[in-house]
Structure formats: structure tokens, C-alpha cells
Amino acid sequence: MTAAREHELPVVTAPRVGVPWTLVALAVLLGAVLVGLVVGPVPIGVGEIARSALARLPFLHVSSPLDGAQDAIVWELRLPRVVLGGLVGGMLALAGASYQGIFRNPLADPYLLGVAAGAGLGATLMIVNGASDGSLFLPLAAFAGGVVAVAAAYLIGRSVGGRTTSTLILAGVTVAAFFTAVQMFVQQRGIGTLNEVYTWLLGGLSTAGWRDVATILPYVVISAVVLLLHRRTLDVLAVGDEEARSLGIDVTRVRLLLVAAATLGTAAAVAVSGLIGFVGIVVPHLVRLVVSSSYRVIMPLSIVVGASFLVLADVIARTILSPAELPIGVVTAFVGAPFFALVLRTTRSSG
């Protein structure tokens, strides 16, 4: 019986990520990184950046062509911003792909269970009480709010006796609505900080530094490792719980583990970047449409493509209205909203 079922589930035995697609994705990421380092008010060429990088390596005795100000611009301003954008974009894309597999819903995104609402409330409380964008307490409060919101959604789902994905999703919607209402109340009480709150909510990397990179790196690495190790399991869960149980998978335990890992990474990303929408929907679907429908392929490629997407979106956000900056959430929404409509139309047609 088990062998027959395995034969009927070709998605479980889907091919691994092919070398050509891997090389293409890495080439796009490299191009995005170079664009992020080169583009800016101060023109600095790729060759100059390459020589400056070599000059930083020991024993090569290469002189840097950059002066002190240019060196600081590249290595202390642009590079941490590019690295942080890559980490946030890759994590949001991976979490989105994971949620879509966990809940068998192609429209699921990393904010499904209330992470966005919880993080927004935590950040709003800090901003209203005097914390600025550079404050260490702002990302900590956003991270804590996101984790608390998802924990509340899970506890509410369990309290009503439901273990199904639909119950958990409804609990997430309930918690998100409540946290959003509280956030609106707090905003009205601190009307003088309204502009700062909305700036954070729309997302951005303008204050990115190496401290932010160090803050989220452990969470992103742990979350990514856990999720990637379970990508085969997601292929089985995408077919159905009964099929997964017949193959010896503890569905409830695995789903809880994957939700916790995706939430941890998402909360960390949101804590330093604000609420950046559509990355978790656009990127996994792009990989699914172009490459493969197997999560063994979607998840690793989503990390690379998501990182490239957000780095390029950040370049647009900081240059299109230069010297002012456009919130990066506006750029991702401009790309993601039409794509979301396309996905919705495709899903409806296939249904």
C-alpha cells in the first residue's frame, strides 16, 4: 500500500535543483549585489570596488583606489545595506514558500498568522514612547510583537480544539485584527509620531548597518536550516495530511516546527526592515512557474531570488526620488500587486 502511494505521488520524487537554474539564480544575485554597490549619488565603478576589496585582503599588497570617504560609502553604507536586503528578501521568500506548503495555500505569505500586526504594534509602542529608527529597542520590540502574535494565534487555534490548517489561519486573522486595532489606538494616542510610524510600517533599509546584519543573522540561519531540511516533507504535506501520515510523518509536530521556524525568521527580518509586502508571494510563485512545483526546488531558489529581488527593489527605492527615498514596501507592492492578481486569476481558473 505504501509503495503504491509513493508511486502515485510524483511530487515527492521531484528532481533536485538543476545546475543551470542554480547558476542563473546566482548570476542574478551577483548582478544585484554589484548594482547595489555601484549605484548611488557618489559614482564608484566596479573595478574600483574590486581593487578596494583586494586591498582589504592580507598579504596581497594592493593599494585601494578609493579615498577615505568613498571607502566608507562602499563598505560601511552600501555593503551592509545590500547584505541586509539580501538576508531579509531571502528569508521572506523562504518563509512564504514554507507557509504555502504548510497550509497548502498558494496565496499564503509570511504574515499569514499575524507576524506583521504583532511587529507593527511592538514598533508603534516603541516609537510612540520615544524610540527612534536607530534605537536598539525598536527592532527588539517588533521582533517580540511578531512572536507574541503568532503564539497567540496558535494558542487560540488549539483552545477551540482545532488542529487543522484552516483553524490556525482563522486564529491568525483574528489575532491580526485585534493587534491592528490596538496599534491604531496607540497611533491616535501618539499623533505626533504618526509619520515615523507609517515610515516604519512601509518598510525600508535606510538605517541599515552591520549591527542590524549581526542582529538577524543567527535567526535567519537557524530558520533557513530548519526549513530547508524539511523541504522533502513539505512536498508530502502539499499532497495531504493522510498521505503524510501514511508515510510515517507526525503531521502536527512537523507543521508546528515549520511554522515556528518560518515565524522566527520572518519576525527577525521584519524587526530590522519594517513591513515589506509581497516578497513571500511573488518570489515562490515565480520559481514555481518558471522552474518547478517541488518544494525541494522552490525553497533553495526562493532564497537566492528573494535576496536579488529585494536588493534591486531597494536600489530603486533609494534612487528613483533621489535625494529622497521611497519606502521599499511601495516598490515591492508596485511589482507584487499585479502579480498577486495574476496568481489569483490563475488559481481561480485552475479551480
Buried (B, 14 or more C-beta within 10 A) or exposed (E): EEEEBBEEBEBBEBEEBEEEBBEBBEEBBEEBBBBBBBBBEEEBEEEBBBBBBEBEEEEEEBEBBBEEEBBEBBBEBBBBBBBBBBBBBBBBBBBBBBBBBBBBBBBBBBBBBBBBBBBBBBBBBBBBEEBEBEBEBBBBBBBBBBBBBBBBBBEBBBEEEBEEBEBBBBBBBBBBEBBBEBBEEBBEEBEEBBEBBEBBBBBBBBBBBEEBBEBBBEBBEBBBEBBBEBBBBBBBBBBEBEBBEBBEBEBEEBBBBBBBBBBBBBBBBBBBBBBBBBBBBBBBBBBBEEBBEBBBBBBBBBBBBBBBBBBBBBBBBBBEEEEEBBBBBBBBBEBBBEBBEEBEEEEEEEE
